[in-house]
Amino acid sequence: MLDQITHLFRLRTILEEGSLRRASEKLNVTQPALSRSLAQLESYFGQQLVDRHARGVKATPFGEKVLSVSNRIERYWEIAEHELRSEVSDEKAVMRIGGGPVWRSGILSGVLAELQSRFPRLVIEFTTLTYGKTIDDLREGRLDVAFGGVFNDGGTSARMARVKLTEVTNYVMARENHPLLKGQSGPGGKVLPSSLLAYPWIVYSELPAYREITEHTIAEHVGARPDVRFICQNLLSVLTILQQSDCLCVLPGLSVQAVNSPRIVPIPLPLRHSTAEIGMIFRTEMRDWSPMQTLVELCQDKFGIAHEQGFDTSRGGVKPTRVTSEIGQP
């Protein structure tokens, strides 16, 4: 087994470098030894792993699949090795966390601080999710856990465990002293949808869906497109502009909780609201890792959810959980 792992790690370097010569120099292993590793892997799997061409080598489709698995194996071995050596080594373990913009805006700050205090030898790498690549990054070990609306990714793969933490609702947002909140209201204290056209808009573009929500959903209800003045990828910039102007913007309710002076609040409108489930997703082999178990419990505590025993991997691994309140209700 260890020989096969060595061959797999050599394969990864060969494919990353694009040639046996460069891989040989990087690994300080002879080219014939690398060729033997390739031959043994191809014999073992019964399929060709690389295509050779004038400028080097390139993975076959099956080779790409083997490379993905070997990346995951290496990440799991890193974690297992640290646990086995923790009593005699000062090396720190690393947890790779990816978060969407709402999570990066401060939701996880206290959770991650508490996690690190419980595991002082743990280094937390908190990075931005690359949308469309989340499942691949998890599958291949570039991420250990992802936070966001990722529950429809990855089909029904039993390799991914999912923990639903809450649901977010999208609202039209404005500063708390916005003229719309002081003007005439429609029936039931709601603002007339037609009033939305009198003010400039910000399109929050880090999540592609928000451009469509802003332009098409509003147009559907009021009969005209909003007057878009800003298109901004950065959530903090969007919130700052909202605080300092009469702009409006469609945002998830969870994203404005920490904003004060002035607060950002939902405009009470007689419109249909879109909701999405959000939470965390990780590879099933990580569920027995103590830092991952603690992270799940800390997140469940933050959202008022009773701790679950284990993780259900049926239907893609979604674990039904109790949501105590709907975030962002006006």
Phi, psi and omega in degrees: 000316180296325177298318180296321179296318177300316179297320180295318180293325176294320177302316181300315180295320178302315182287324177295320182278336178081003178199153177292326182297310181294323177295322179298318180293320182290320183271350185057045179233144182292152178299319177301325179294320178293320178297321178294321177299315178300313182298320181292320178295316181294323176293319182294315182274343180073020180216155178285136183258332182225150169256130179265137177220180188300329184262002178145224181227156178219144182291140167285168176305320178291324177298321177298320179295316179296320179298318179300316180294319181294326176298319180293319179299317181297318180296318179295322179294321178303315181292315180297319180298319179296318179297320181289331185257002189299330183281342183238003184232147176265005181295145179264145173276157180238132171247125183259111185245132174248138181223143172288175186298325179295320179291321181289342182286357174135353183300320186268357186305308181293322179298313183290326177296318179292321178300316181292326179292330179279335179232078185300338180268016181255127173261126182257118174260108183253111188236170178280136175291143171261105187296137185092347181238006186302311183295319177298318180296323176290314184299324186261007172086003176288335172233147174263328180208144179236141176246133179153192178271072188248020189283344178265358180276150171085009177059226182249032183299127177282358179279349183246128174260136181237140177233109176286131181253324179191185172238142176248148178242138178271136179226160166282122186248152176203167176293155188294337178255029179294144179305329179299329182277353180251346186275197181289141179248158177273196180301141177072018180077010179275150175281138179294130181305327180298337180293339181296336184283349183274358185231153178288158185235152171248133171261119176277111193255000179296323173259114187305329184297335187287336175293316179294317179300315183295309188281315188273320180295316179296317179299323180298325184269330185247354175083006178206156180282146177292156180275091183281122179250335181229139169235114192224131179275335188269122183296319180299319178295319178301313182295321179295317178297319178299319181295329189254010183211180176265017181293157174241156180202144173273123182217156172289141182303327182295337187284347187249006186298325185268005184271130180221161171056068353275160175288158171256127188229157176288143171278125180288107184234147176276055182242156175287132180260141176265141180235158178214143175280137176228158181172216185232150180220138182205165178292142185298331181290349180274351189290340178268358179284125186306314178300325179291317178301317180293320179299316178301313181296319179296320179292320177296321176299317183297324183261011175069037182250136177296141180296135178263147176268107180083181182227127180280124179256010174286156181051045179082008175091011181287125179257111180299135179225163182271126177260119187279336179203156177268116183293135172089010176298136178288000000 
